[in-house]
């Protein structure tokens, strides 16, 4: 009888351990393909396929919204830079201002980028 109790306890303990390992922790931000897109942009001499990167980041925004998650710092700034590269300055400014309001610590850098956009 005691052997059965010990075996049951070990089995239950093992199941708890395995189920605990299988669970993914919820991250603070929805990263999606953001890091891969930044890497692609920086590694390519011409920035890579800008339209593909824009589409991927826009899709990431929708996924984050539908999942109730926040986007990481830099996400909107990167999308703004891509819009600017596409010749869409209004959308670029909108994204940079969104980055600035979401992450106030980026205000100085965003203000510099916005000033450059206004000059050109």
C-alpha positions in Angstrom: 0.0 0.0 0.0 2.8 2.4 0.9 4.6 1.7 -2.4 1.5 2.6 -4.4 1.3 6.0 -2.5 4.9 6.7 -3.1 4.6 5.8 -6.8 1.5 8.0 -7.1 3.3 10.9 -5.4 6.3 10.6 -7.7 4.0 10.5 -10.8 2.1 13.6 -9.7 5.3 15.4 -8.9 6.7 14.5 -12.3 3.6 15.7 -14.1 3.7 19.0 -12.2 7.4 19.4 -13.1 6.8 18.6 -16.8 3.8 20.9 -17.1 5.8 23.7 -15.5 8.6 23.3 -18.0 6.2 23.3 -20.9 4.6 26.6 -20.1 6.1 29.6 -21.9 6.4 32.8 -19.7 4.5 35.7 -21.0 6.9 38.4 -22.2 6.5 42.1 -21.5 6.4 42.9 -25.2 5.2 41.3 -28.5 8.4 41.0 -30.5 7.1 39.1 -33.5 9.5 39.5 -36.4 10.8 42.9 -35.2 14.3 41.8 -34.4 14.6 39.9 -37.7 13.4 42.9 -39.6 15.9 45.3 -38.0 18.7 42.8 -38.6 17.7 42.5 -42.3 17.6 46.2 -42.6 21.0 46.8 -41.1 22.7 43.9 -42.9 21.6 44.9 -46.4 23.4 47.8 -48.1 20.2 49.1 -49.6 18.0 48.2 -46.5 16.6 45.0 -48.1 13.1 44.6 -49.2 11.5 47.7 -47.5 7.9 46.8 -48.5 8.2 43.3 -47.1 9.6 44.8 -43.8 6.8 47.3 -43.6 4.2 44.6 -44.2 5.7 42.4 -41.6 5.9 45.2 -39.0 2.3 46.3 -39.7 1.1 42.7 -39.3 3.0 42.6 -36.0 1.1 45.6 -34.8 -2.2 43.9 -35.5 -1.1 40.7 -33.8 0.0 42.7 -30.7 -3.3 44.6 -30.6 -5.3 41.4 -31.0 -3.3 39.8 -28.2 -3.5 42.8 -25.9 0.3 43.1 -25.9 2.6 46.1 -26.1 5.2 46.6 -28.7 8.9 46.9 -27.7 10.8 50.2 -27.7 12.0 51.1 -31.2 9.2 49.3 -33.1 7.3 52.4 -34.2 10.6 54.2 -34.9 11.8 51.4 -37.2 8.5 51.4 -39.0 8.7 55.2 -39.3 12.2 55.0 -40.8 10.9 52.4 -43.3 7.9 54.6 -44.2 10.4 57.5 -44.8 12.5 55.3 -47.0 9.3 54.5 -49.1 8.7 58.3 -49.5 5.8 58.4 -47.0 6.8 61.2 -44.7 3.4 61.7 -43.1 3.2 58.1 -42.0 6.9 58.3 -40.9 6.2 61.3 -38.7 3.1 59.6 -37.2 5.1 56.5 -36.2 8.0 58.6 -34.7 5.5 60.6 -32.7 3.8 57.4 -31.5 7.3 56.1 -30.5 7.9 59.3 -28.6 4.6 59.3 -26.8 4.9 55.6 -25.9 8.5 55.8 -24.8 9.2 59.3 -23.5 12.8 58.4 -22.9 13.2 58.4 -26.7 12.0 62.0 -27.1 15.4 63.6 -27.8 16.2 61.1 -30.5 12.7 61.2 -32.0 12.8 65.0 -32.0 16.1 64.9 -33.9 14.7 62.5 -36.5 11.5 64.6 -36.9 13.6 67.8 -37.4 15.6 66.0 -40.1 12.4 64.9 -41.8 11.1 68.5 -41.8 14.4 69.8 -43.4 14.2 67.4 -46.3 
